Amino acid sequence: MIRTSYALNKILTAVARQHVMKERLTDDDLTGHDLSEEERAALKAGDITGLYHLGANPYLIRRVFRSRFSI
């Protein structure tokens, strides 16, 4: 069963709509979002694998953390 997180995907969508690439998110980026401590830690670390396992959409992970992927 695949786990999904509405709150996690919501913040990734908001950042993706800004058309910016991030290495990691800041406390300011996370303000106002109902995230678990595990989700907050993964976003602040830019932990791509962790985000995937927490239920983040792979497309959104790629859009936000594009610079962390090898081409």
C-alpha positions as CSV (number, residue, x, y, z in Angstrom):
1,M,0.0,0.0,0.0
2,I,1.3,3.4,-1.0
3,R,1.2,6.1,1.7
4,T,0.2,9.6,0.8
5,S,0.3,12.8,2.7
6,Y,-2.0,15.6,1.8
7,A,-0.2,18.2,3.9
8,L,3.2,17.2,2.5
9,N,2.0,17.3,-1.1
10,K,0.2,20.6,-0.5
11,I,3.4,22.4,0.6
12,L,5.4,20.9,-2.2
13,T,2.7,22.1,-4.7
14,A,2.9,25.6,-3.1
15,V,6.7,25.7,-3.5
16,A,6.6,24.2,-7.0
17,R,4.1,27.0,-8.1
18,Q,6.8,29.6,-7.1
19,H,9.0,28.1,-9.9
20,V,12.1,28.0,-7.6
21,M,14.5,25.1,-7.0
22,K,15.4,24.4,-3.4
23,E,18.1,22.3,-1.7
24,R,16.0,22.2,1.4
25,L,13.1,24.1,2.9
26,T,13.3,26.6,5.7
27,D,11.2,27.2,8.7
28,D,9.6,30.2,6.8
29,D,8.7,27.8,4.0
30,L,7.0,25.5,6.5
31,T,5.1,28.1,8.4
32,G,1.3,27.5,8.4
33,H,1.4,23.9,7.2
34,D,0.1,21.1,9.3
35,L,3.1,18.7,9.0
36,S,4.3,15.9,11.2
37,E,7.8,16.3,12.8
38,E,9.0,13.6,10.5
39,E,7.7,15.5,7.4
40,R,9.2,18.7,8.7
41,A,12.6,17.1,9.2
42,A,12.6,15.5,5.7
43,L,11.7,18.9,4.1
44,K,14.3,20.8,6.0
45,A,17.0,18.3,5.2
46,G,15.9,18.0,1.5
47,D,15.7,14.2,2.1
48,I,14.3,13.0,-1.3
49,T,14.1,9.3,-0.3
50,G,12.5,10.2,3.0
51,L,10.0,12.4,1.4
52,Y,9.0,9.6,-1.1
53,H,8.6,7.1,1.8
54,L,6.5,9.7,3.7
55,G,4.1,9.9,0.8
56,A,5.3,12.8,-1.3
57,N,4.4,12.8,-4.9
58,P,7.6,12.0,-6.9
59,Y,6.7,14.6,-9.6
60,L,6.5,17.3,-6.9
61,I,9.7,16.1,-5.2
62,R,11.5,16.4,-8.6
63,R,10.0,19.9,-9.3
64,V,11.0,21.4,-5.9
65,F,14.3,19.6,-5.4
66,R,15.4,19.5,-9.1
67,S,18.9,20.6,-8.4
68,R,19.5,17.6,-6.2
69,F,19.0,15.2,-9.1
70,S,21.8,14.2,-11.5
71,I,21.2,14.8,-15.1
